């Protein structure tokens, strides 16, 4: 009898022990489950940046990567950069990005418009974005710049600073896209100096510094003491001509004055890093919408050195602080709407 009670007691003890152990394990299981959910929620989103050129060739693309990487660090997004040796590779690289399953695929410039349109139409569930061009599809976010606002400031600067009343612009190609530079410049020039003449020549390429140099020298021989470079990589030829002949020039996209402050006295800025940051940050924060956005002076998308942004270079005496002060007033009037700058693509 005693043995029976002893066995029964042991059975009850073992049962209670098993229940107690099970109760102790249950919270651990819940904890692991919660940890897994938290880990999944913190999993990085992925963004592929498909460039139409190589990063080191054009500062335009360097800025895009810089802005995107800054936003990625702040919002737990993984960035991969796919460079193209020429525009013909863009379609293939976009297809690769889709196949590899990136959450967002970002590209840029008019060279990417046709390839992106074709790929986006084939992949309606994939999210895309493009900088400095517009693709009007429901799964594509687009950003365009109001370059003509910054060009207006640059033209006004040239008109106020010129000592010969003749200024020039060396543009890449005679295409509508570059009218946003030329027409804005002309309008700004005329607004401050009715006597000034503007010379315009086209390189025929975005990457022919030799031809750009010839055209800059030609404009200088015809009296231009200031030549605005608007030809991407070809701008290097304008800068070389200015250095050799002692006239003044301006650069594009980033602050080019640091290369030769004695001759490159201004730079019209296109802040692609601001847009790339905005796109990637909104995506990382879950606020991304596939709409069309416009970036001008008010949004910080475009600008001019010494007027909207500081420079590491000293201000050249050819421009002078008095001119800068007048340009700041003009900039404020453009932002407020007191001065209207025409968009040549809408005329």
Secondary structure as UniProt FT lines:
FT   HELIX           2..41
FT   STRAND          45..50
FT   TURN            55..57
FT   HELIX           59..75
FT   STRAND          77..82
FT   HELIX           87..89
FT   HELIX           90..99
FT   TURN            100..101
FT   STRAND          104..108
FT   HELIX           110..112
FT   HELIX           113..122
FT   TURN            124..125
FT   STRAND          127..131
FT   TURN            138..139
FT   STRAND          140..145
FT   HELIX           147..161
FT   STRAND          166..171
FT   HELIX           176..192
FT   TURN            194..195
FT   STRAND          197..202
FT   HELIX           209..221
FT   TURN            222..223
FT   STRAND          226..230
FT   HELIX           232..234
FT   HELIX           235..245
FT   STRAND          248..253
FT   HELIX           257..259
FT   TURN            261..263
FT   STRAND          264..270
FT   HELIX           272..284
FT   TURN            285..286
FT   STRAND          292..295
FT   TURN            297..300
FT   STRAND          302..305
FT   TURN            306..308
FT   TURN            317..319
FT   HELIX           320..336
FT   HELIX           344..346
//
